[in-house]
Amino acid sequence: MSDKKNILFIILGLLVAIVTVYFWRYELFSLAFLSVRVYDVVDILAVSFVLYSLYKIFKGTRAAQLLSGILILILLSVIVRWAELHGMSWLLSNLSTVWVIAVVILFQPELRRILIYLGQNPFVRYLFRVKNLAMVGEISDAIVTCQERKWGMLIVMEGEVGLKHIKEKSASINARVSAELLVSIFNPTSPLHDGAVIISHEVIESAKCILPLSEEPHGARMKLGTRHLAALGLSEETDAHILVVSEETGTLSHVHNGVMKRGLDEVQLRKVLNNLII
């Protein structure tokens, strides 16, 4: 289903691109001597999107004040050239090369954040199919540790169907996936251990999540514990992949689309995670 949706989006994108290229120089309207064409509108929308994205990234950071200062200098240089103040214009133009180096140095954390933001974009991740092998190792190590200690675990790997209604009633984490954090969350003495952890886009978004129980606990399901029933219940409503560790036996189970596979070893676990994380 996910592949069909991706193919549909690609076809739709190609159609939009073809239509845009065909009408690229089509004149929409004119104001006095100013002619507004399709590419002018696209240009304005693109610049607006970039500026808005930068605003969201820089908002509330130290770099916001530095960015305001740089914008003032740029505005000053435009005014100086318009007023034909050649001395000031010469001074500002010679300082322009220094500005480039200063921006790279002063905005280094923000530039890194921008690159990370672009790299984590779902469209970019789909195009390049980048596997986060480190994340696979972190989740695998955490599960193996909890299996050895017989600590119960309930990890939800979010799919195409959103889980916002569950996250809203949980404890917000929003931290990078690490084995230490997962083990500490599912430590029986932790206030967050009772419930599920939701991982989305390589981030632990929420903990202590309450999942819906399976509506049809018939047959062998009657003997399952609450964690396994919750995993089955969520898998019956969404396309999420759920990993469950039994606190009684330490057995690992993988649940998806209402089907539970029990008794996974570490090799099988890594195979499942490698197929999920792209």
C-alpha atoms as one frame of an Amber mdcrd trajectory, in Angstrom:
protein
   0.000   0.000   0.000   2.847   2.379   0.876   4.629   1.675  -2.443   1.414
   2.374  -4.378   1.020   5.706  -2.591   4.638   6.647  -3.350   4.192   5.793
  -7.029   0.979   7.842  -7.099   2.759  10.846  -5.563   5.598  10.569  -8.106
   3.140  10.443 -11.034   1.213  13.391  -9.604   4.465  15.348  -9.181   5.465
  14.628 -12.788   2.072  15.810 -14.057   2.345  19.045 -12.037   5.881  19.581
 -13.387   4.751  19.027 -16.995   1.838  21.451 -16.637   4.089  24.045 -14.953
   6.713  23.815 -17.725   4.022  24.106 -20.421   2.562  27.285 -18.892   5.922
  28.554 -17.568   5.904  31.826 -19.551   2.130  32.233 -19.662   1.122  35.784
 -18.701  -1.382  35.799 -15.859  -2.071  39.531 -15.708  -0.324  42.891 -16.090
  -0.180  45.992 -13.908   0.743  49.075 -15.928   4.188  48.217 -17.330   4.621
  45.172 -15.046   3.790  41.771 -16.536   3.195  38.903 -14.080   3.855  35.416
 -15.457   3.618  31.900 -14.006   7.334  31.716 -13.200   7.052  34.984 -11.231
   4.398  33.418  -8.988   6.485  30.242  -8.581   9.529  32.375  -7.722   7.624
  34.346  -5.077   6.183  31.175  -3.527   9.610  29.502  -3.448  11.275  32.520
  -1.786   8.396  32.794   0.716   8.712  29.106   1.606  12.481  29.386   2.114
  12.165  32.514   4.278   9.372  30.966   6.364  11.387  27.760   6.870  14.418
  29.791   7.973  12.204  31.782  10.334  10.940  28.574  11.987  14.490  27.230
  12.346  15.983  30.463  13.732  13.016  31.487  15.890  13.877  31.634  19.566
  17.619  31.099  19.015  20.616  33.366  19.501  21.085  33.456  15.739  17.791
  35.348  15.297  19.380  38.541  16.626  22.473  38.057  14.460  20.265  37.498
  11.423  18.427  40.757  12.151  21.765  42.603  12.250  22.832  41.127   8.913
  19.499  42.099   7.317  19.985  45.665   8.566  23.465  45.778   6.973  22.067
  44.477   3.677  19.328  47.118   3.748  21.937  49.760   4.558  24.069  48.720
   1.575  21.030  49.054  -0.746  20.281  52.544   0.595  23.936  53.576   0.259
  24.055  52.508  -3.397  20.758  54.229  -4.132  22.017  57.450  -2.513  25.312
  57.136  -4.472  27.454  57.377  -1.347  30.533  55.937  -3.031  32.729  55.863
   0.071  30.259  53.868   2.145  29.433  51.692  -0.855  33.129  50.831  -1.296
  33.468  50.025   2.406  30.391  47.771   2.527  31.304  45.945  -0.702  34.791
  45.134   0.651  33.262  43.833   3.847  30.956  41.476   1.912  33.611  38.731
   1.713  34.083  38.995   5.477  30.324  38.644   5.949  30.312  35.263   4.220
  32.988  33.876   6.568  31.277  35.470   9.588  27.929  33.896   8.666  29.497
  30.418   8.399  31.200  30.798  11.788  28.351  32.444  13.689  25.578  30.307
  12.216  27.399  26.972  12.407  24.882  25.289  14.785  21.915  26.623  12.771
  23.470  25.554   9.444  23.979  22.067  10.889  20.345  22.070  12.015  19.198
  23.047   8.506  21.196  20.210   6.925  19.818  17.713   9.458  16.291  19.003
   8.795  16.748  18.503   5.043  18.284  15.064   5.522  15.394  13.904   7.726
  12.751  15.037   5.239  10.619  11.979   4.317  10.864  12.746   0.577  14.667
  12.958   0.701  14.837   9.787   2.794  12.640   7.971   0.251  14.778   9.119
  -2.693  18.103   8.104  -1.190  16.908   5.159   0.920  19.375   5.931   3.717
  19.382   3.261   6.395  20.215   4.351   9.896  22.242   1.330  10.935  23.110
   2.996  14.228  19.434   3.158  15.165  19.017  -0.534  14.337  21.859  -1.327
  16.715  20.472   0.886  19.495  17.005  -0.687  19.418  18.437  -4.202  19.110
  20.834  -3.704  22.043  18.039  -2.303  24.223  15.742  -5.243  23.472  18.454
  -7.832  24.112  19.277  -6.148  27.448  15.641  -6.141  28.546  15.231  -9.756
  27.441  18.151 -10.798  29.625  16.663  -8.936  32.597  13.100 -10.035  31.736
  11.823  -6.479  31.647   8.644  -5.995  29.637   8.871  -3.792  26.531   6.348
  -2.368  24.091   7.891  -0.442  21.185   5.749   1.024  18.399   7.350   1.925
  15.052   4.912   4.413  13.534   3.870   3.817   9.924   1.844   5.837   7.407
  -1.177   6.014   9.731  -0.596   8.734  12.315  -0.823   8.098  16.070  -1.468
  11.665  17.169  -4.525  10.697  19.235  -2.338   8.353  21.304   0.635  10.720
  21.622  -1.582  13.510  22.974  -2.391  11.415  26.054   1.189  10.253  26.708
   4.456  11.604  28.093   6.370  13.583  25.474  10.036  12.557  25.060  11.280
  13.812  21.643  14.790  12.405  21.991  17.181  10.552  19.717  16.843   6.781
  19.892  19.459   5.215  22.161  19.743   1.886  23.933  20.381   3.550  27.290
  17.229   5.667  27.065  15.019   2.744  26.037  16.364   0.534  28.827  15.866
   3.297  31.399  12.286   3.899  30.221  11.340   0.216  30.571  13.102  -0.213
  33.896  10.353  -1.473  36.266  11.246   1.311  38.717  10.737   3.996  36.057
   7.424   5.934  36.139   7.325   5.622  32.313   7.692   1.839  32.022   3.976
   1.076  32.108   2.861   1.626  28.524   4.317   1.830  25.025   7.062   3.886
  23.431   6.355   5.407  20.009   9.274   5.880  17.603   8.765   8.046  14.524
  11.414   9.324  12.078  14.252   7.968  14.225  13.029   9.850  17.311  11.440
   8.555  20.510   8.424  10.845  20.465   6.344   9.537  23.363   6.372   7.128
  26.286   3.752   5.742  28.658   1.358   5.421  25.706  -1.928   3.598  26.273
  -2.799   1.414  23.269  -6.224  -0.026  22.388  -6.624  -3.677  23.295  -7.534
  -6.284  20.699 -11.307  -6.549  20.320 -11.198 -10.260  19.523  -9.067 -12.035
  22.155 -10.335 -15.478  21.149  -8.558 -18.825  21.083  -4.846 -18.606  21.896
  -5.163 -14.843  22.373  -7.062 -15.452  25.601  -3.759 -16.462  27.209  -1.884
 -13.336  26.096  -0.863 -10.579  28.491  -1.919  -6.951  28.335   1.146  -5.844
  26.327   0.542  -8.414  23.598  -3.176  -7.631  23.434  -2.367  -3.925  23.172
   0.102  -4.617  20.358  -2.499  -6.666  18.488  -5.146  -4.021  19.081  -3.022
  -1.229  17.598  -1.915  -3.392  14.668  -5.572  -4.078  13.823  -6.251  -0.331
  13.513  -3.000   0.977  11.985  -0.036  -0.096   9.850   2.433   0.291  12.737
   5.022  -2.378  13.545   5.109  -3.287  17.233   7.854  -5.094  19.155   6.904
  -6.771  22.447   9.130  -8.339  25.097   7.398 -10.558  27.645   8.357  -9.828
  31.238   7.550 -13.439  32.182   9.615 -15.317  29.586  11.728 -12.607  27.896
  10.350 -13.757  24.518  10.374 -11.198  21.698   7.338 -10.828  19.412   6.748
  -8.788  16.250   3.181  -7.652  15.534   1.899  -6.160  12.269  -1.532  -6.068
  10.593  -3.071  -8.208  13.320  -0.471 -10.972  12.943   1.943 -11.855  15.739
   5.261 -13.633  15.214   6.730 -14.888  18.486  10.143 -16.115  19.518  12.302
 -13.815  17.354  16.058 -13.985  17.923  18.524 -11.103  17.491  19.222 -11.888
  13.813  15.510 -11.902  12.974  15.035  -8.705  14.985  17.751  -6.878  13.024
  16.211  -8.097   9.774  12.824  -6.663  10.782  14.379  -3.337  11.798  16.447
  -3.103   8.603  13.282  -3.520   6.553  11.504  -0.807   8.562  14.173   1.882
   8.800  14.964   3.567   5.463
